[in-house]
Amino acid sequence: MKKVIELITEELADAFEQAGYDKAYAKVTLSNRPDLCEYQCNGALAGAKTYKKAPFMIAEDVASKLGDSVCFEEVSVVKPGFINLKLRKEYVADYLNQMRADGKLGLETAEEARTIVIDYGGPNVAKPLHVGHLRSAIIGESIKRIARKMGHKVLGDIHLGDWGYQMGLIITELRTRKPELPYFAEDYQGEYPKEAPFTIGELEEIYPTASGKAKEDEEYRKEALQATYQLQNGHRGYRAVWKHIMNVSLPDLEKNYKRLNVYFDLWKGEADAQAYIPDMLEWMKKDGYAHIDEGALVIDVQEETDTKEIPPCMIQKSDGASLYGTTDLATLIQREQDYKPDRVIYVADKRQDLHFMQVFRAARKTGIVPKETELEFLGFGTMNGKDGKPFKTREGGVMRLENLIAEIEEEMYKKIAENRTVAEEEAKETAKIVGMSAIKYGDLSNQASKDYVFDIDRFTSFEGNTGPYILYTIVRIKSILNKYQADGKALEDLRIEGAHNESEKALMLEVIKYNEMAETAFDELAPHKICAFVYDLANAFNRFYHETKILAEEDETKQKSYIALLVLTRQVLETCIDLLGFAAPERM
């Protein structure tokens, strides 16, 4: 289905042409004065200079051609030349009925599906997820869902940190504690144990211990660097330890991401890129793309149009070790070979902006990706506490993600338990669902690139621009529909009529914005646009609910229209929160 704004722009374009003016001036926008009109066209102002005519006169000429419009109930001209528009109630109702009949709620999806890889998550294995991992997971998951909703083939890749210095640290500490293990015997030729020599809890303690030692002890640090180098160059015992680390870590990571309702299609990591690195470095040197600079191998990425110096992209250290730039470029080679993506989107901390600029330029310069492949970096801001500093525990440490989730769930349970009419187990399950909405909506309602304050008290509130408020609205609609059905009435074969009051029309006008909003959210990679839409829609519904007798309405035709509108409103709200990565409970 075409968007409403496209349809009414076409109507204006015909009117401009009939009045003797260029239809390019017929752009329609949402009114910035909803008290005066619903839509407006300012084209007469833009055309005044071309036609050497007062904009008010141009606007009146155009308005005179809209007398028999199927779209507009009211067309008025306001000085100096604004054309103010109000839609016919029947026109809006007809559009909503078409949305209901369409399996995609009127959304125009891509004519040709593109293959999109979204690189998000990016945790290091052997370390617990903490609040610093939250934004990448939440934002990336939402963008993946939005892109799929728009009809594209999307692959979400976690891109694990599974091959770097932290692996050398773990191997070194394990060797210090258990030197008798066969992995550290250089002459060992037998099979290595199938069971890991550590649990996930022990592994999560080993890493910070090793990291602390390396900062204090230079010899220990050198051992860890050497172990990293040996692992990356095929040391048999270290590779076996690495496999244990992966086998123990991945199920734990998957479990914690599942709690966030975040799912990856690809569990690739830096290790998967290793096979591509030797050949990549070789042809980059051979073809003159890379050169030695102070012992390191680099690719110059400075461009003539740059107003400041852009450092070269380093792809190999002087000791032969790889860097993030190396694995990121090799990963692009692997993705091109395996998936041939039309677009690759990276979701990471905005402070990595320079890194991705260097990688993208190097990838284009060397021909790793075709010219038409889009490479895009979506940098996000910091999640801060109320003090304006990065979010910490009450003790000042970095909070584990599972602890933050538990804290939110506990807060939601307390609020639900205060007024609950359901059993304790259901209340606990509901608290998990509503708690997830508090976390995700609290994050996604902010523009991704901006820092924001993570305020548990505000995010868990049932009032204001919060996830729980949105869910409470959906549950309220479900309750009305359930009561309607409990009276033996069906939700099928209902039609929406023209609005019977102002609040009903206001709700309808919000619902019809869905497809335009979804398209914008995808084009701009902006989940916060969805949050703004669902908040406005929830507010419009609640105003309608408070001003209208729905279940008590005696006119059966009118009541059926109300119920049909509620069914569509619920569908749109539930579709939107699914794009944000959470769901609504049946009761609250």
C-alpha positions as a printed Julia matrix, in Angstrom:
588×3 Matrix{Float64}:
   0.0     0.0     0.0
   1.07    3.53   -0.69
   1.59    5.74    2.33
  -1.21    8.19    3.1
   1.16   11.11    2.69
   2.04    9.86   -0.82
  -1.62    9.57   -1.77
  -2.55   13.06   -0.61
   0.62   14.5    -2.2
  -0.56   13.0    -5.51
  -3.93   14.7    -5.0
  -2.17   18.04   -4.39
   0.09   17.47   -7.41
  -2.97   17.12   -9.67
  -4.43   20.3    -8.19
  -1.19   22.25   -8.76
  -1.07   21.09  -12.4
  -4.75   21.89  -13.0
  -4.12   25.39  -11.61
  -1.19   25.84  -14.01
   1.69   25.32  -11.59
   4.53   22.8   -11.39
   3.48   19.73   -9.38
   6.96   19.68   -7.79
   5.6    22.29   -5.37
   2.94   19.9    -4.08
   4.92   18.45   -1.18
   2.67   17.63    1.8
   3.88   17.37    5.37
   2.31   16.61    8.72
   0.97   19.8    10.23
   3.11   21.5    12.83
  -0.12   23.04   14.13
  -2.43   20.05   14.72
  -4.92   22.42   16.36
  -5.47   24.04   12.94
  -5.13   21.14   10.5
  -3.81   17.6    10.02
  -1.56   18.1     7.0
  -0.22   21.13    5.2
   1.4    22.16    1.92
   3.76   25.14    1.77
   4.5    24.84   -1.96
   2.8    28.14   -2.81
   5.45   29.98   -0.79
   8.23   28.23   -2.73
   6.56   28.91   -6.07
   5.95   32.63   -5.55
   9.32   33.68   -6.97
   9.04   31.44  -10.04
   5.56   32.63  -10.97
   6.01   36.23   -9.71
   2.75   35.92   -7.88
   1.66   36.29   -4.26
   1.82   32.89   -2.53
  -1.68   33.43   -1.13
  -3.06   33.71   -4.69
  -1.23   30.56   -5.8
  -2.57   28.71   -2.76
  -6.12   29.84   -3.48
  -5.8    28.73   -7.12
  -4.72   25.26   -5.96
  -7.38   25.02   -3.24
 -10.1    25.82   -5.77
  -9.22   22.61   -7.62
  -9.7    20.44   -4.51
 -13.44   20.98   -4.06
 -14.36   17.44   -5.18
 -11.42   15.74   -3.47
 -11.92   12.19   -2.2
  -9.21   12.82    0.41
 -10.04   16.14    2.0
 -12.89   17.15    4.22
 -11.55   20.67    4.56
  -9.05   22.74    2.56
  -8.22   26.23    3.8
  -5.7    28.86    2.77
  -3.91   30.87    5.44
  -1.68   33.87    4.77
   0.97   34.2     3.58
   0.15   31.07    1.52
  -0.2    27.9     3.59
  -2.65   25.26    2.36
  -4.15   23.57    5.43
  -5.72   20.13    4.99
  -8.05   17.88    6.96
  -8.8    14.36    5.77
 -12.28   12.98    5.27
 -13.26   10.6     8.07
 -14.44    8.03    5.53
 -11.16    8.26    3.64
  -9.16    7.54    6.8
 -11.47    4.66    7.74
 -11.15    3.13    4.28
  -7.36    3.32    4.49
  -7.4     1.61    7.91
  -9.63   -1.17    6.6
  -7.13   -1.74    3.8
  -4.36   -1.94    6.42
  -6.38   -4.55    8.34
  -6.92   -6.61    5.21
  -3.25   -6.48    4.24
  -1.02   -9.08    5.88
   1.77   -6.51    6.27
  -0.46   -3.77    7.76
   0.03   -1.74    4.61
   3.81   -1.75    4.76
   5.5    -1.51    1.35
   8.43   -3.91    1.56
  11.44   -4.05   -0.74
  10.75   -5.09   -4.32
  14.17   -6.75   -4.39
  15.44   -8.19   -1.13
  19.01   -7.17   -0.34
  21.43   -9.27    1.71
  22.42   -7.34    4.82
  24.95   -8.44    7.44
  24.63   -6.71   10.81
  27.73   -6.98   13.01
  26.65   -6.44   16.61
  27.16   -7.84   20.08
  30.93   -8.26   19.9
  31.57   -9.79   23.34
  34.88  -11.32   24.36
  34.58  -14.99   25.21
  35.59  -16.12   28.71
  34.29  -12.85   30.16
  30.81  -12.3    31.59
  28.54   -9.9    29.75
  28.31   -6.55   31.51
  26.26   -3.38   31.0
  28.77   -2.19   28.4
  27.49   -4.96   26.11
  23.87   -3.88   26.44
  23.57   -1.15   23.79
  25.19   -3.05   20.93
  22.95   -6.07   21.55
  19.71   -4.1    21.92
  20.26   -1.67   19.04
  21.64   -4.31   16.66
  18.79   -6.71   17.37
  16.2    -4.02   16.69
  17.82   -2.94   13.42
  17.99   -6.59   12.32
  14.26   -6.98   12.96
  13.39   -3.7    11.22
  15.42   -4.67    8.13
  13.71   -8.07    8.0
  10.3    -6.43    8.33
  11.2    -4.32    5.29
  11.68   -7.55    3.31
  15.44   -7.95    3.3
  17.55  -11.05    3.94
  19.41  -10.2     7.15
  22.2   -12.05    8.95
  23.03  -10.98   12.48
  26.67  -11.8    13.31
  27.85  -11.67   16.93
  31.52  -11.25   15.84
  33.11  -12.71   18.96
  36.36  -11.52   20.44
  37.82  -15.02   20.58
  41.37  -14.83   19.29
  43.23  -12.0    20.94
  45.39  -11.24   23.95
  42.77  -12.4    26.46
  43.26  -15.95   25.17
  46.98  -15.76   25.81
  46.26  -14.48   29.33
  43.93  -17.4    30.1
  46.37  -19.96   28.71
  49.24  -18.46   30.74
  47.25  -18.44   33.99
  45.98  -21.98   33.43
  49.57  -23.13   32.79
  50.68  -21.41   36.02
  47.97  -23.16   38.05
  48.0   -26.57   36.38
  51.36  -27.08   34.64
  50.8   -30.85   34.67
  47.99  -30.64   32.1
  48.9   -32.29   28.76
  48.23  -29.06   26.81
  51.51  -27.66   28.13
  53.71  -30.69   27.46
  55.58  -29.89   24.25
  56.24  -33.56   23.43
  52.63  -34.71   24.06
  51.21  -36.53   21.01
  48.08  -38.16   22.4
  44.41  -37.13   22.41
  43.54  -34.2    24.65
  40.77  -34.55   27.26
  37.22  -33.95   26.03
  36.21  -32.28   29.29
  37.4   -28.73   29.92
  39.8   -28.27   32.86
  37.6   -25.43   34.18
  33.95  -24.42   34.62
  32.44  -21.18   33.33
  32.66  -19.76   36.87
  36.37  -20.62   37.12
  37.01  -19.27   33.62
  35.4   -15.95   34.52
  37.72  -15.74   37.55
  40.86  -16.79   35.63
  40.73  -13.93   33.13
  40.61  -10.94   35.54
  43.28  -12.58   37.69
  45.57  -13.0    34.7
  44.82   -9.49   33.47
  45.72   -8.03   36.87
  48.98  -10.0    37.01
  50.0    -8.87   33.52
  49.63   -5.23   34.55
  51.94   -5.76   37.53
  54.42   -8.28   36.12
  56.18   -7.53   32.81
  57.5   -11.11   32.47
  53.99  -12.5    32.92
  52.7   -10.09   30.26
  55.4   -11.23   27.81
  54.46  -14.86   28.48
  50.82  -14.06   27.71
  51.79  -12.27   24.48
  53.95  -15.23   23.49
  51.09  -17.64   24.26
  48.77  -15.51   22.08
  51.27  -15.63   19.23
  51.71  -19.42   19.58
  47.95  -19.98   19.66
  47.47  -17.92   16.52
  50.27  -19.82   14.81
  48.91  -23.29   15.41
  50.27  -24.51   18.81
  48.43  -27.82   19.17
  47.95  -27.75   22.94
  46.89  -24.1    23.01
  44.38  -24.73   20.23
  42.87  -27.5    22.38
  42.6   -25.12   25.37
  41.01  -22.54   23.07
  38.38  -25.07   21.98
  37.57  -25.75   25.65
  37.22  -22.01   26.28
  34.81  -21.72   23.36
  32.79  -24.79   24.33
  32.35  -23.5    27.88
  31.76  -19.84   27.01
  29.37  -20.0    24.07
  26.45  -21.74   25.82
  26.72  -19.2    28.64
  26.76  -16.28   26.19
  23.82  -17.73   24.3
  21.85  -18.13   27.53
  22.46  -14.51   28.57
  21.61  -13.09   25.14
  18.44  -15.2    25.14
  17.4   -13.47   28.36
  17.71  -10.22   26.41
  15.61  -11.68   23.57
  18.63  -11.27   21.29
  19.42  -13.97   18.72
  22.32  -14.24   16.28
  22.27  -16.07   12.97
  26.07  -16.31   12.84
  28.34  -17.08   15.79
  31.49  -16.11   13.93
  34.52  -14.61   15.6
  37.98  -13.27   14.99
  39.24  -16.85   14.85
  37.12  -17.5    11.75
  39.0   -14.74    9.93
  42.46  -16.22   10.58
  42.49  -18.52    7.55
  42.14  -15.48    5.26
  44.87  -13.33    6.81
  48.14  -14.82    5.34
  46.95  -14.6     1.72
  45.4   -11.19    2.34
  48.65   -9.75    3.69
  50.63  -11.32    0.88
  48.58   -9.84   -1.99
  48.27   -6.49   -0.27
  52.07   -6.25   -0.16
  52.49   -7.69   -3.64
  49.98   -5.29   -5.23
  51.41   -2.28   -3.42
  48.44   -1.52   -1.18
  50.37   -2.11    2.03
  53.85   -0.95    3.02
  56.14   -1.03    6.05
  56.03    2.02    8.32
  58.22    1.97   11.47
  58.23   -1.84   11.34
  54.46   -2.23   11.01
  52.51   -3.09    7.87
  50.01   -0.33    7.04
  47.6     0.84    4.33
  47.41    4.58    3.68
  43.78    5.73    3.8
  44.23    9.52    3.74
  42.11   11.16    1.0
  42.6    14.5    -0.74
  39.32   15.88    0.56
  40.2    15.21    4.22
  40.5    18.36    6.31
  42.42   16.56    9.06
  45.01   13.81    9.11
  43.64   10.26    8.98
  46.26    7.77   10.26
  47.07    4.7     8.14
  45.19    1.48    8.8
  47.65   -0.84   10.59
  47.2    -4.49    9.58
  50.27   -6.13   11.13
  52.42   -5.15   14.08
  56.2    -5.2    13.89
  56.24   -8.52   15.8
  53.95  -10.11   13.22
  50.81   -9.99   15.38
  47.4    -9.18   13.88
  45.19   -6.32   15.04
  41.45   -5.53   14.98
  41.91   -3.92   11.58
  43.47   -7.14   10.26
  40.64   -9.38   11.43
  37.94   -6.89   10.36
  39.33   -6.8     6.81
  39.75  -10.59    6.7
  36.17  -10.95    8.0
  34.95   -8.8     5.09
  36.74  -11.2     2.71
  35.01  -14.16    4.39
  31.61  -12.44    4.26
  32.04  -11.56    0.59
  32.92  -15.17   -0.24
  30.16  -16.74    1.86
  27.24  -14.31    1.65
  27.99  -11.6    -0.94
  26.25   -8.91    1.15
  24.85   -5.77   -0.44
  25.27   -3.95    2.85
  27.26   -4.49    6.05
  26.23   -2.54    9.16
  28.46   -2.37   12.24
  26.9    -1.45   15.59
  29.56   -0.42   18.1
  30.64    2.34   20.49
  30.84    5.66   18.62
  34.4     6.1    19.9
  35.39    3.47   17.29
  34.45    5.84   14.49
  38.06    6.36   13.31
  38.75    2.61   13.34
  35.81    1.87   11.07
  36.65    4.77    8.78
  40.12    3.28    8.33
  38.79   -0.25    7.77
  36.11    0.86    5.29
  38.59    2.92    3.28
  41.13    0.11    3.28
  38.45   -2.37    2.16
  37.44   -0.12   -0.72
  41.0     0.79   -1.73
  42.1    -2.84   -1.87
  38.92   -4.07   -3.57
  37.98   -6.41   -0.72
  34.38   -5.32   -1.2
  32.76   -4.33   -4.52
  32.13   -0.62   -5.07
  28.38   -1.06   -4.77
  28.57   -2.76   -1.34
  27.52   -0.37    1.42
  29.65   -0.3     4.56
  28.01    1.53    7.42
  28.97    2.28   11.01
  26.27    3.02   13.56
  28.08    4.38   16.61
  26.2     4.52   19.88
  26.69    6.72   22.93
  27.38    5.77   26.54
  24.88    4.38   29.02
  25.4     6.53   32.12
  24.23    6.51   35.7
  22.35    9.39   37.33
  25.73   10.98   38.1
  26.33   11.37   34.36
  29.22    8.88   34.42
  29.29    5.39   32.86
  26.8     3.14   34.65
  28.32    1.27   37.62
  27.26   -0.9    40.53
  26.59    0.73   43.89
  30.1    -0.37   44.84
  31.56    1.4    41.82
  32.34   -1.68   39.71
  31.1    -2.63   36.26
  27.72   -4.31   36.64
  27.18   -7.77   35.16
  24.35   -7.78   32.68
  22.52  -10.63   34.39
  22.58   -8.64   37.65
  21.11   -5.58   35.95
  18.34   -7.7    34.42
  17.64   -9.31   37.81
  17.49   -5.9    39.49
  15.0    -4.59   36.92
  12.87   -7.74   37.18
  12.8    -7.45   40.98
  11.69   -3.83   40.75
   8.94   -4.75   38.27
   7.8    -7.66   40.45
   7.39   -5.34   43.44
   5.24   -2.96   41.39
   3.13   -5.75   39.88
   2.76   -7.48   43.27
   1.35   -4.3    44.87
  -1.83   -4.46   42.79
  -1.74   -7.97   41.42
  -4.8   -10.12   40.98
  -2.81  -13.03   39.54
  -0.87  -15.9    41.09
   2.71  -15.36   42.22
   4.26  -17.43   39.43
   2.37  -15.48   36.78
   3.4   -12.24   38.47
   7.06  -13.31   38.28
   6.78  -14.23   34.6
   5.01  -10.96   33.88
   7.75   -9.08   35.74
  10.34  -10.63   33.38
   8.39   -9.55   30.29
   7.71   -6.03   31.58
  11.27   -5.72   32.91
  12.63   -6.44   29.45
  10.43   -3.68   28.02
  11.81   -1.29   30.65
  15.42   -2.06   29.7
  14.98   -2.07   25.94
  12.57    0.83   25.6
  14.65    2.86   28.06
  17.64    2.42   25.74
  16.0     2.51   22.31
  13.83    5.56   22.96
  17.05    7.58   22.83
  18.78    8.36   19.56
  21.51    5.72   19.32
  24.41    8.16   18.91
  23.56   10.06   22.09
  24.63    9.25   25.65
  21.72    8.64   28.01
  21.04    8.19   31.71
  19.9     4.71   32.74
  17.34    5.58   35.42
  15.78    2.41   36.87
  13.05    4.3    38.73
  11.92    6.14   35.6
  12.3     3.21   33.19
  10.16    0.91   35.39
   7.37    3.48   35.8
   3.91    2.69   34.39
   3.5     6.36   33.54
   5.26    8.5    30.97
   7.39    7.52   28.0
   8.39    4.04   29.22
   8.18    0.41   28.14
   5.81   -0.55   30.98
   3.41    2.25   29.93
   3.36    0.93   26.35
   2.73   -2.63   27.58
   0.03   -1.47   29.99
  -1.73    0.16   27.02
  -1.55   -3.05   24.97
  -2.83   -5.11   27.91
  -5.72   -2.64   28.35
  -6.69   -3.15   24.69
  -6.42   -6.94   25.08
  -8.68   -6.78   28.14
 -11.38   -4.86   26.23
 -11.21   -7.3    23.32
 -11.38  -10.3    25.68
 -14.48   -8.89   27.39
 -16.07   -8.24   24.0
 -15.46  -11.86   23.0
 -16.64  -13.12   26.4
 -20.06  -11.68   25.49
 -20.14  -14.08   22.57
 -19.13  -11.52   19.96
 -16.52  -12.2    17.26
 -13.54  -10.07   16.24
 -13.74  -11.19   12.62
 -15.64   -9.44    9.82
 -15.62   -6.05   11.52
 -15.19   -2.79    9.64
 -13.92    0.57   10.77
 -16.32    3.42   10.06
 -15.63    7.12    9.83
 -14.66    8.57   13.22
 -17.53    9.37   15.58
 -15.57   11.84   17.72
 -12.33   13.82   17.71
 -10.33   11.45   19.91
 -11.28    8.51   17.69
 -10.11   10.37   14.59
  -6.9    11.38   16.37
  -6.25    7.68   17.1
  -6.94    6.77   13.48
  -4.54    9.44   12.25
  -1.81    7.98   14.45
  -2.38    4.41   13.22
  -2.1     5.4     9.55
   1.43    6.69   10.16
   2.73    3.15   10.77
   4.09    2.32    7.32
   5.76    5.7     6.83
   7.35    5.44   10.28
   8.66    1.89    9.68
  10.22    2.93    6.39
  11.9     5.94    8.02
  13.19    3.83   10.93
  14.86    1.5     8.42
  16.23    4.24    6.16
  17.77    6.08    9.12
  18.63    2.99   11.24
  16.63    4.67   13.97
  14.72    2.46   16.45
  13.97    5.62   18.47
  11.54    6.61   15.7
   9.51    3.49   16.5
   9.52    4.38   20.21
   8.28    7.91   19.46
   5.51    6.47   17.27
   4.29    3.87   19.78
   4.29    6.47   22.57
   2.13    8.84   20.49
  -0.12    5.94   19.49
  -0.48    4.77   23.09
  -1.35    8.31   24.19
  -3.93    8.63   21.4
  -5.52    5.32   22.36
  -5.68    6.17   26.06
  -7.33    9.52   25.3
  -9.89    7.73   23.1
 -10.44    5.1    25.81
 -11.12    7.69   28.52
 -13.45    9.77   26.32
 -15.44    6.95   24.71
 -17.83    4.3    25.98
 -16.61    1.26   24.09
 -18.11   -1.83   25.72
 -21.09    0.17   27.0
 -21.92    1.54   23.54
 -25.51    0.6    22.66
 -25.25    1.25   18.92
 -23.99   -2.12   17.67
 -22.61   -0.76   14.39
 -20.68    1.96   16.18
 -19.35   -0.53   18.76
 -18.16   -2.9    16.04
 -16.26   -0.02   14.44
 -14.63    0.82   17.78
 -13.6    -2.82   18.27
 -12.23   -3.09   14.72
 -10.11    0.0    15.39
  -8.85   -1.51   18.65
  -7.9    -4.77   16.91
  -5.81   -2.82   14.39
  -4.28   -0.58   17.06
  -3.21   -3.66   19.03
  -1.73   -5.27   15.9
   0.28   -2.16   15.1
   1.53   -1.74   18.69
   2.51   -5.41   18.99
   4.26   -5.33   15.62
   6.23   -2.27   16.73
   7.35   -3.67   20.09
   8.44   -6.85   18.31
  10.67   -4.64   16.14
  12.09   -3.22   19.36
  12.75   -6.74   20.66
  10.18   -7.27   23.41
   6.61   -8.53   23.8
   3.49   -7.83   25.84
   2.02  -10.11   28.53
  -1.65  -11.11   28.55
  -2.26   -9.43   31.89
  -0.5    -6.98   34.18
